[in-house]
């Protein structure tokens, strides 16, 4: 080999080496984001992402959206495979489990840097903490909300259900609505005896909790009292009989207020728009009925959170994107109230002029209820989803007369404890 060829070879090798570096330097940073929800949520989220990307050249975002029924399985599989998305929409129910497994990034060190939570109330931040560390970025607050059909309730001369109406008064009002809408298949209220959120709210009013760590926190006698309250309401015609109540399959479309069998729905405040779209009559909202004691069952809950995968190679980009959606007007306006009421007071003020009447009511409701809410409970333990299914199953057995309220209370307590113990 001649000296010239050697020099040429070295030159070519140097050029090749330089070229091998260029793609790494020029290659776009790639971020993956995943969430659950309907098409409206997907459209809003993608719009916010596009606005963020317009100001962040060199970054690309791959997105994935699923139905909630498939979501957790998908995320769990990806985490187990070490291939989780960088930005993960997280539910309050699951954040403790994922944080304690080390799969989520602690975010405290990012506050005041890439994460601006300056005008957030402490409760909105702390609701996403696990063991004292921040693992989620609150996407919006919601709270329990009782929707009621203003047309059918109006036939009974009732134009509003005041905030914090007591249970006895509520069922008396619902019975009047049933009478005013005579026909045999319409009832003032729906049967929420098997709905976990309603049971949780009621237990908190009693100074109890549904869970006590990895055990059932509401004793059998209290669960029996819960079932008895609904049996009495059923007997007076305030709620439908078991066969009609069983038509509710815990979806918007199957809810009895949408199907035209009942005048209320026990849901969450951020779902008003979705329910109104499927209801033929105008809906209004109030708190869940409350007890006569000093304890409020209502609390603010993050409807969803953004969490960062601890193994992400683009954590800073993921946090900046999450911050854009919750603390910068352009991103927050794109999301609107679809995921709940933003924690930031300045974002609330910026959103208000853009809202229609329905969204304004949602915002005002959460702002008003915030004044009297109690502290958020600990996230549900492992096995809570199965225990909640058991509550619904046993509530239907009581409604059909297969169990007395006392038997149902004891059976739920025993079976829930068994489920939680082996979870």
N, C-alpha and C positions, 0 to 999 in steps of 0.2 A: 504494500500500500504506500503511495507517495505521500510526502509531507502535505501537499496541497489537499489530497483527498482526506487526510486526517483533519486538517483545519476545517475543511468543508463539513466533515462528519461532526466535529465539535460544534460548529455553527448551527447545523441542523438540530443537534441534540438540545442546544440552548433554546432555539426557537420553539421546539416541541415542548420543552419544560415551561416556557413562558405561556404558551397556548394552554397548557394543562391548568394553569392558574386562572386564566381569564374567565372560563365558565363559572368557576366558584365565586369569582368576584362579581360577575355580572348577573349571575342567576338570581331570579326573584326569590324572595323569602316566601315560603308557602305556609299558610295557616289553615287549620281545619276546625270547623265549628259545627256543632250538632245541637238540635233542639227537638222538642215535640210540640205538636199543635196543629191547628187547621191551616187552610190556605191563606186566610187573612193574616195570621201570624207570620207565615212564611214570606208573604209579600212585603210586609212591614219590615221584617228583619233583613231581608235582602236589600231593600231600599236603603236602610241605615248602613249596611255593609258597603254598598256601592258609593254612598256619600263619603264614608271613611276612606275608601280606597282612592277616591279622587284626590285626596290630600296626602296620600301615603304611597308615592310611587315606589316600585320595587317590591311591593307586597301583593300576594294573591291569596284569596280565601276560598277554599272548597267547603261547600255546605251540604248538610244532610238533615232532613226533617222527616220525622216518623210520627205515627199515632202513639199515644202514651202507652197503650197495651203492648207495643213492641219495643218501646224505647229503652227501658231499663235492661232488658235482656241484651239488646244490641250494645249498649254502653258497657255492661259488665263483661261481655265477650271480648270487646275491643281492649278493655283494660287488662283482662287476663292474658291477652295476647301481646301486651306491651305496645299496642298500636292505637291507643285512644286518641280522639280528637284533642286539639290543644284547648279549645274553648267549649265547655260542656254546660248545657242548661241543666241546672240541678234543682231537685225538689227538696223541700224541708224534711220530708220523710226519710230521705236517703243520705243526707249530707253527713250525719254522724258516722254511719257505717263506712262511707268512702274516705272520710277524713282520717278515721282511726286506722284504716288499712294503709295509710301513707300514699294514697293515690291522688290526693289533691294538694295543691301548692298553698302554703300559708301566705296570706296577703298583707299582713300588718306592716311589713317593711316597705311596701309599695305605697302606702297611704301618704299623701302629701307630695308624692313624686309623680308617678304615672297614674295614680288613682286618687281622684279628687272627691273627697266626701265632706268638704268643708262645712256645708250648710245642712247636713243630714242630722236628724235627731239620733241620739245615741241608741234608742231602741231599734231603729231601722238598720243600724250597723250591727248591733249585738245579736240580732235575730239570726245572723249568719255565722255565728261563732260556734266552735266546738272545742270544749276543754280550754276555753279562754282565748283561742286563736281564731282569726278570721279566715274562713275557707270559702266564702261566697260573697258575691256582690249583688245586693238586693235589686231585682229588676222592677219591682213595684209592690206596694203594699195592698193587701186586701183584707177583708174580714168577713165573718159570717153575715149573710144578708137573707132576709125573708122577702121574697118577691110576692106581690099579691096582684091579682087581676082587678084593676080599678072598675071595670064594667060590672062584673058579677058581685063584687063587694059593694059597689054603688047601689045595686038593686036593694040592698038591705039598709040603705041610708048611711053607709060607712064610707067616708071619703079618705080616711087615713087610719093607719095603725100606729099609734104613737111609739116613739122609741122606748124600749125597755118595758113594754106592756107585760103585765104578769101573765103567767101561763093560764090561770083560771079564767081571767078576763078574755084572753085570746080565744080560748075554746068556746066561751059563751058567744063571742062575736062570730066565730066561724059557724056555730050552730044556727045563728040568725041568717047567715049567708046561705046556708043549705036550704032553709025554709023559703027564703026569698027567691031561690032558683029552683023551685019545685019541679020535679021531673023524675026523681028517683035515682038518677045516676050522676048527679052533680053535688059536690060537697065543698063546704067553705074552706077546708084545709086539707092538705095531703097527710098521709101517715108517715111520719119521720121516725117511727120507733126503731127502725133498723138502720138509720143513717148515722154513721160514725160521727160526723161533724156536729149533728144536733145532740147526740148523746154526750159528746165531749163538752159542749157548751153548757148543757144542763148539769153535768157533774161538777164543773168548775163553779157554778152558782152555789153548789152545796159545799164548797171548800174542798172538794175531792179532785182526783185526777183519774183518767181512764187507765193510766199506766203508772206503776211505781217501779222504775227501773225495768227489769225483765220479768215483772209480775203484773197481774191485773190490780189496778189501784182502787177500783170501786167495788166495795163488798157486795155479796149476793143480795143482801136486804135492800141496798140502794138500787141495784139493777131491777129488782122486783118492783120497787116503787116507780121506777121509770116505765116499766111495762104496764103497771096499773094505771098510771096517768093516761096513757094512750088507750087503754081498754075503756076507761071512763069516757074519754072523748069519742070513742067509737060508739059507745052505747047511747050517747046523747045526739048522735048524728053529725058531729062536727067534722069527722073524717070518714072516709069511705070504708066499707066492709073489706074483708081480707082479699076477696077475689078481684076487686077493682084495684086495691092498693098494690097487689102483686104484679100489675101491669107495668109498674115503674121499674125499669132495669138500669137505673143510675146513668142514663144518658139524657141529653137535652131533648131529643125527639120523643123519648118514652116517658118523660116526666109528666105527671098528671095535669099540671097546669097547661102544658102544651097540647096534650091529648084531649083536653076539655072535660076532665072528670073532677078537677079540684081547683080551688082558687088561690093556692099558695105553692111556693117551692122553697125548700130549705137548701140554700146554695151559698155561693160566695159572691162578694160584691163585683168582682171583675167579670162575672159572666152575664151581667145585665144585657149587654148588647146582643150576645148570642141567643139568649132566651127571647128577647124582644123580637128578633128576626123570625123566630119560629112560632111566636104567639100571635093569635089573631086579634087580641085585645091589648090595649096599653097596660103596661106593668108599672108598679111603683115598688119601693123598697123600704124596709125598716129593719131593725135588729131582730134577732131571734127573741122569742118571749123570754122573760127573765123571772127569777125567783124574788121573793119578798125580802131576802137577806141582803147583807152588805157586799156580797161577792158578785162581780160581773163575769158573765161567761164569755164576753167578747174580748178578743185580742187582735192585734195587728199581726199578720202573717205575711212573710214574703211569698208572693204568688209563685215566683220562680227566682232563681239566682243564676248568675254566671259563676262557674268555678273553672279553675285552670288545672289541667292535668300536670301532675308533679313531674312527669317525664317529658314534658314538652320542650322542644329545642327553641321555641319562639315565645317564651313566656311573656316577655316584655311587650311584644306585638299583641298578644292575646289580651293582656291587661289594658293596653291602650284602646283596643277595640271595645272592650267591655265598658271602659270609662266613657268612651264616646257616646255609647247608647244610654247611659244613665246620668251623666253629669254635664254633657255638652248639648246645647239646645238643638243643633241640627240633627244629631242622632236621636235624642229623646223625642223630638217632634215627629220623627219618622215612625217610632214605635207607638206613640200615642198612649192610650190607657189600656191597650189590649192585654197587657200583662199586669195590670194593676196601676195604682196611683204612685207615681215616682216619689221617692223619699225626699228629694231635694225641693225645698220651698221655692227656690228660684225657677226650677223647671216647672213646678206646678203653676206658677204665675205666668210663665211663657206659654204653657199649654192652654190655659183657660180661654183666651180669646179665639182659639182655633176649634173649640169643642162645640158640638151640637148640644141640644137640650138633654139628650139621654146621657151623653158622656159627662156633661156638667153635673148631672145628678149623681153619677157615680163618684166623681171627684168630691163633691160637697158632702156626700154621705160618709166617705172615709175620713175626711177632715173633721166632721162633726163627731163621729164615733171615737176618733182618736182621743178625744177629751176625757173619755171615761173608761177606756180599755184597761184590762188587767195585764200583767206581764205574760209574755208568751211562754207556753209550757215547753218542756224539753221535747226534742224530736221523738217520734214514736220509736219503740224498740224493734229489734228484729222479730219478725213474726206478726207484726201489727196488722199487716194487710190480711193475713189469714184469720186473725182474731176478729177483724171487722166483718169479714164475710160470715163468720159464725154469728155475730150479733144480728145481721140481717136474717140469716136462716132461722134463728131461734125466735126473733121478733115475729116472723111469719107464722111459725108454729103456735105462738101465743094468740095471734090474730085469728087463726083458723080454729082455735079452741082445742088444739092438740096438747097444749101445756097451759097450766095456770101461770099468772105472772110470777108467783113465788117459785114454781118449778122452773120457769124460764130463767129467772134471775140466778138460781143456783146452778143450772146447767151451763149458762153462759160463763159464770165465774169459774167453774171447774174446767170447762173446755178451753177457755181463753188462757188460763194458767198453764194447762198442758201444752198448748201451742207455743206459748212464750218460753216455756222451760226447754223445749227441744229445738227451738229456733237457732 
